[in-house]
Amino acid sequence: MFYRAIIFTIGILLIGLVFGLIWGGAALFMRQMGHVERLMERSRIIAVWTFAGFGVGLLFMGFGGPILGTFAFFRAARGVMPDVSDAAILLWGFGIVLLSSALAGSILFGTLFLVGAP
């Protein structure tokens, strides 16, 4: 029973980690593309929409989170930076979403393994 409380707490922290990784990835993407004006505000907008798209994709389509999250990243980044190529936005978006979800998932399943959850 105690491991459930531990896993719940770690799960809540991992949600924050995923958002932080998406936000950091969006800021890195904008910096690499040369857009440093109002960087934190614009990267936060991209991160919020990407995180929302990822969450809705997981909820309604199961493994569709990376697809809908990448699409949300594309739409938000296109609105903030219209001069960047579509391919660059899609590749960066897919990479950011995939990396953040893979890292959080591996931490979660590693924790499950450590506490001996069935």
PyMOL commands that set and color helices and strands:
alter all, ss='L'
color gray80, all
select helices_A, chain A and resi 2-32+39-61+65-80+86-115
alter helices_A, ss='H'
color red, helices_A
deselect
rebuild
show_as cartoon
